[in-house]
Amino acid sequence: MAYIARSGSNKAIEMRIEEIVRSEISKSVMASGYVNYRLNVALRTEVTGQIKEILVEEGQRVKAGDPLLIIDRTVFQAAVNQQKAVYEMHKISITRQEVLLAKLISKYNRQKKLYDRKVLGKDAFENIERDTELARVDLKSRKSVLEQAAATYDQALDRLKKTTIRAPIDGVVTGLTAKIGETVVEGRSTMVGSSLMNVSDPAEIIAEVDVEEAGILAIAIGQSARVTTAADPNGFEAGIVTHIGSTARKVGSNNNSFLVKLHLSESSPDQVRLGLSCRAEIFTATVKNALNVPVEAILYEKDKQKTPYIYIVVMGEAVKRIVEIGVQNDSRVEIKSGIAEHDKLISGPYRLLKTLRVGKKVKPEKKKDKKIKGV
């Protein structure tokens, strides 16, 4: 009678059963950020003045050294003219002093001969000696003043030169914010100069993403990534980790994060636009040809080690297998030992799987046909 009751209670239940096969499995870290060019130079004014001309348009290609923008030169040209005049005046002053010193030296030499022959008195000789030495000192002083005037003149020339903003690199004009007639302000110790535009090199496109501190230690240079942009949510760009920030930074009200740069080797400016928001999946570990199962198929013993196990089907009955797990992502788990390829895995549903016992008869669940409204 007991046998009959046991037999009746072991009626086969329908469960999801799938064959265990080998495939690639990857562990990844998710991050979000923006698309950028690797070389992106922000141009700011180093002089204060009014913008007179803008010689380029946003998106225009330029060569290093090309003029991009001109600030009113009037005040700066006047300063150059003034400092040049001061510089020339000091040069003339030195020339006059050199002529005077030459005369004094000649006089000194004549009077020294007279003094040596006892024809000239000591006081008269000492006077000419003193005047000659003072003339030398005065010439040295005038030369120092000339150096100062030359430095001031060079500064005026440099400021005049800075009224023309030139391209620092070959690239494309991006982020053009300057407007004709606008007054721009040079940078100070407490503030940066007015922003004018950016010049970027589109030859290398990168994604700059923020990785939360919980996942940063898994990131390494050379890891692969898939980057999806907001403009093309169904597609992706292949990326490689090329830079990992060494200092945490605060992004909004979120936890600390680290800047990670991904080189998008197959992208072009026609496919990806500067400043697009993006989301990156960075693959931190990949195992090829791995036995793997769905995450929900893994159960854990209620012991201190929380030993993982799964159920497989043998001769129509549930059989428990203690397993060793490896790489895991959101949906799949690598099984390093405990099962074999082509074993029949019981993968769900979880509400039945968590109460399943060894020896319980199971059978594949029937596929439910989708009902069509109105039929």
C-alpha positions in Angstrom: 0.0 0.0 0.0 2.9 2.3 0.8 4.5 1.5 -2.5 1.3 2.5 -4.4 1.1 5.8 -2.6 4.7 6.6 -3.4 4.2 5.6 -7.0 1.2 7.8 -7.3 3.0 10.8 -5.8 5.9 10.5 -8.4 3.8 11.5 -11.4 6.0 13.2 -14.0 5.8 16.9 -13.9 6.3 19.2 -16.9 9.5 21.3 -16.8 11.8 23.2 -19.2 14.5 20.8 -20.3 17.3 21.8 -22.6 20.5 20.2 -23.9 23.8 21.5 -22.4 26.0 22.7 -25.2 29.3 24.6 -25.5 29.4 28.3 -26.5 31.2 31.5 -25.8 30.3 33.2 -22.5 31.4 36.7 -21.4 31.3 38.6 -18.1 30.7 42.3 -18.6 30.5 45.7 -16.9 28.0 48.3 -18.1 28.8 52.0 -18.3 27.3 55.1 -19.9 28.9 58.3 -21.3 29.4 60.2 -24.5 31.1 59.8 -27.9 34.1 62.1 -28.5 37.2 62.5 -30.6 40.4 61.4 -29.0 42.1 64.7 -29.9 39.7 67.6 -29.2 41.3 71.0 -28.6 39.2 73.7 -26.9 40.3 77.2 -28.2 40.0 80.1 -25.7 41.0 83.7 -26.1 44.2 84.9 -24.4 43.4 88.6 -25.1 40.4 90.8 -24.4 38.6 92.3 -27.3 35.8 92.3 -29.8 35.5 89.6 -32.4 35.8 91.2 -35.9 35.9 88.2 -38.2 35.0 84.4 -38.1 36.7 82.7 -41.0 35.3 79.2 -40.6 32.0 77.4 -40.1 31.2 74.5 -37.8 32.1 71.2 -39.5 34.7 72.8 -41.8 38.0 71.0 -42.2 41.2 73.0 -41.4 44.9 72.6 -41.4 47.2 73.4 -38.5 48.1 77.1 -38.6 45.0 78.1 -40.6 43.4 81.4 -39.3 40.0 80.7 -37.7 39.0 84.0 -36.0 40.2 87.5 -35.7 39.8 89.8 -32.7 39.9 93.6 -33.2 43.6 94.5 -33.5 43.4 98.3 -33.1 44.4 98.6 -29.4 47.1 95.9 -29.8 48.6 97.4 -32.9 48.8 100.8 -31.1 50.6 99.1 -28.2 53.1 97.5 -30.6 53.8 100.9 -32.2 54.3 102.6 -28.9 56.6 99.9 -27.5 58.6 99.8 -30.8 59.1 103.6 -30.5 60.3 103.2 -26.9 62.6 100.4 -27.9 64.1 102.5 -30.8 64.5 105.5 -28.5 66.6 103.4 -26.1 68.7 102.1 -28.9 69.5 105.6 -29.9 70.3 106.5 -26.3 72.8 103.6 -26.2 74.4 104.7 -29.4 74.9 108.3 -28.0 76.4 106.8 -24.8 78.8 104.6 -26.8 80.0 107.7 -28.7 80.4 109.6 -25.5 82.3 106.7 -23.9 84.6 106.4 -26.9 85.5 110.1 -26.6 86.2 109.8 -22.9 88.4 106.7 -23.4 90.4 108.6 -26.0 90.7 111.6 -23.7 91.6 109.3 -20.8 94.4 107.7 -22.9 95.9 111.0 -23.9 95.8 112.4 -20.3 97.3 109.2 -18.9 100.4 109.7 -21.0 100.6 113.3 -19.7 100.1 112.1 -16.2 102.8 109.4 -16.6 105.2 112.1 -17.7 104.3 114.2 -14.7 102.9 116.9 -17.0 99.3 116.5 -15.7 98.2 116.8 -12.1 96.8 113.9 -10.1 93.4 115.6 -9.5 92.8 116.3 -13.2 93.7 112.7 -14.2 91.4 111.2 -11.5 88.6 113.3 -12.8 88.9 112.0 -16.3 89.3 108.4 -14.9 86.1 108.8 -12.9 84.1 110.3 -15.8 85.2 107.4 -18.0 84.1 104.7 -15.5 80.8 106.5 -14.9 80.2 106.5 -18.6 80.8 102.7 -18.7 78.3 102.2 -15.9 75.7 104.4 -17.6 76.1 102.4 -20.8 75.6 99.1 -19.0 72.4 100.6 -17.3 71.1 101.8 -20.7 71.6 98.3 -22.1 69.6 96.8 -19.3 66.8 99.3 -19.9 66.9 98.3 -23.6 66.5 94.6 -22.7 63.4 95.5 -20.7 62.1 97.6 -23.6 62.7 94.7 -25.9 60.8 92.3 -23.6 57.9 94.7 -23.4 57.9 95.1 -27.2 57.9 91.3 -27.6 55.0 91.0 -25.3 53.1 93.6 -27.3 53.9 91.7 -30.5 52.8 88.4 -28.9 49.4 89.9 -27.8 48.9 91.3 -31.3 49.6 87.8 -32.7 47.1 86.3 -30.4 44.3 88.4 -31.9 44.3 85.9 -34.7 43.2 82.5 -33.5 44.8 79.7 -35.6 44.1 76.0 -35.8 46.4 74.1 -33.5 46.0 70.8 -35.4 44.7 69.4 -38.6 41.0 68.6 -38.0 37.4 69.7 -38.1 35.9 72.8 -36.4 33.4 71.7 -33.8 31.5 73.5 -31.1 31.7 76.9 -32.7 30.2 79.3 -30.0 31.8 82.6 -31.0 29.8 85.4 -32.7 30.9 88.5 -34.6 30.7 91.6 -32.4 30.9 89.6 -29.2 33.5 90.8 -26.6 35.7 88.0 -25.4 37.7 88.1 -22.1 41.2 86.7 -21.6 41.9 84.2 -18.9 43.0 85.2 -15.4 44.3 83.2 -12.5 40.8 82.9 -11.1 39.0 82.3 -14.4 39.4 80.8 -17.9 39.3 82.8 -21.1 36.1 83.0 -23.2 35.4 79.8 -25.2 35.5 80.3 -28.9 35.4 76.9 -30.6 36.9 73.4 -30.7 39.1 71.8 -33.3 39.0 68.0 -33.3 40.8 65.3 -35.1 38.1 62.9 -36.4 40.7 60.2 -37.4 40.1 58.5 -34.0 36.7 58.3 -32.3 36.4 57.3 -28.7 33.6 56.7 -26.1 34.3 58.3 -22.7 32.2 56.4 -20.2 31.9 56.4 -16.4 32.4 53.0 -14.7 31.1 52.8 -11.1 33.7 52.0 -8.5 32.2 48.5 -7.8 33.2 47.4 -11.3 36.4 49.4 -12.0 38.8 46.7 -10.7 37.6 44.3 -13.4 38.4 46.7 -16.2 41.8 46.3 -18.0 43.5 47.9 -21.0 42.8 46.0 -24.2 39.4 44.5 -23.1 36.8 44.6 -25.8 33.4 46.4 -25.6 30.2 47.0 -27.4 29.0 50.6 -27.6 25.5 51.5 -28.4 24.6 55.1 -29.2 21.2 56.9 -28.6 21.0 57.6 -32.3 21.2 53.9 -33.2 19.9 51.9 -30.2 19.6 48.7 -32.3 23.2 48.8 -33.6 26.6 48.8 -31.9 30.2 49.9 -32.3 33.1 47.6 -31.4 35.4 49.2 -28.9 38.7 48.6 -27.1 39.7 49.9 -23.6 42.6 52.3 -24.1 42.5 54.4 -20.9 41.4 53.9 -17.3 41.1 56.8 -15.0 43.2 56.6 -11.8 41.1 59.0 -9.7 37.5 58.7 -8.8 35.1 61.5 -9.7 31.6 62.4 -8.7 29.0 62.3 -11.5 25.8 64.0 -10.4 24.4 62.5 -7.3 25.6 59.0 -8.2 28.4 57.1 -6.5 32.0 57.6 -7.4 33.0 56.6 -10.9 36.1 56.3 -13.0 36.6 57.6 -16.6 37.2 54.9 -19.1 38.0 55.6 -22.7 37.1 53.1 -25.5 38.6 53.3 -29.0 35.9 52.8 -31.6 38.2 51.4 -34.4 35.5 50.8 -37.0 33.6 54.1 -36.6 33.6 57.1 -38.8 32.3 60.7 -38.4 29.5 59.8 -40.8 28.3 57.1 -38.5 28.9 58.6 -35.1 28.4 62.2 -34.1 30.4 64.1 -31.5 28.7 64.3 -28.1 26.2 61.5 -28.7 25.2 59.8 -25.4 26.1 56.1 -25.4 26.1 53.0 -23.4 28.9 50.5 -23.3 29.2 46.9 -22.3 32.8 46.1 -21.4 33.7 42.4 -21.5 35.9 41.8 -18.5 36.3 38.0 -19.0 35.5 35.7 -22.0 35.6 31.9 -22.2 35.2 30.3 -25.6 33.7 26.9 -26.0 32.4 26.8 -22.4 29.7 24.6 -21.0 27.1 27.1 -19.7 23.6 27.2 -18.4 20.9 29.8 -17.6 21.4 31.7 -14.3 18.0 30.6 -13.1 19.0 26.9 -13.3 21.7 27.3 -10.6 20.5 26.4 -7.1 22.5 26.6 -3.8 22.9 24.3 -0.8 22.0 25.8 2.5 25.5 25.3 3.9 28.2 27.7 4.8 29.8 27.5 1.4 26.5 27.8 -0.4 27.5 25.0 -2.8 26.0 25.4 -6.2 24.1 22.6 -7.9 21.8 21.9 -10.8 19.3 19.2 -11.8 19.6 17.1 -15.0 17.4 14.4 -16.4 18.5 10.8 -16.4 16.1 8.1 -17.4 13.2 10.5 -16.9 14.1 11.4 -13.3 15.7 14.4 -11.7 19.4 13.9 -10.8 21.3 16.4 -8.7 24.8 17.5 -9.8 27.2 19.6 -7.6 28.9 22.0 -10.0 31.8 24.4 -10.1 30.9 27.7 -11.7 33.1 30.2 -13.5 32.4 33.3 -15.5 28.9 34.6 -15.0 26.8 37.4 -16.7 23.3 38.5 -16.3 21.8 35.5 -18.2 24.3 32.6 -18.3 26.8 30.9 -16.0 29.9 28.9 -17.1 30.0 25.4 -15.6 33.6 24.3 -15.1 32.9 20.8 -13.7 30.0 18.6 -12.6 28.2 18.1 -15.9 29.0 16.9 -19.5 28.1 18.2 -22.9 24.7 17.0 -24.1 23.4 16.4 -20.6 19.7 17.3 -20.3 19.4 20.3 -18.0 16.3 21.1 -16.0 16.2 24.9 -16.4 12.8 25.9 -15.0 10.3 27.1 -14.2 12.0 28.3 -11.1 8.8 27.9 -8.9 9.0 24.2 -9.6 12.8 23.9 -9.7 13.3 25.2 -6.2 11.1 22.5 -4.7 12.4 19.7 -7.0 13.8 16.6 -5.4 16.1 13.8 -6.5 14.3 11.0 -8.2 11.2 13.1 -9.2 10.0 12.1 -12.6 10.0 15.0 -15.1 9.1 15.4 -18.7 9.5 18.3 -21.2 6.8 20.9 -20.9 4.4 21.3 -23.7 4.7 24.3 -25.9 1.7 26.5 -25.5 0.2 27.8 -28.7 -0.4 31.5 -28.7 -4.1 32.4 -28.8 -5.2 34.9 -31.4 -7.8 37.4 -30.3 -11.1 36.9 -32.0 -10.4 33.3 -33.0 
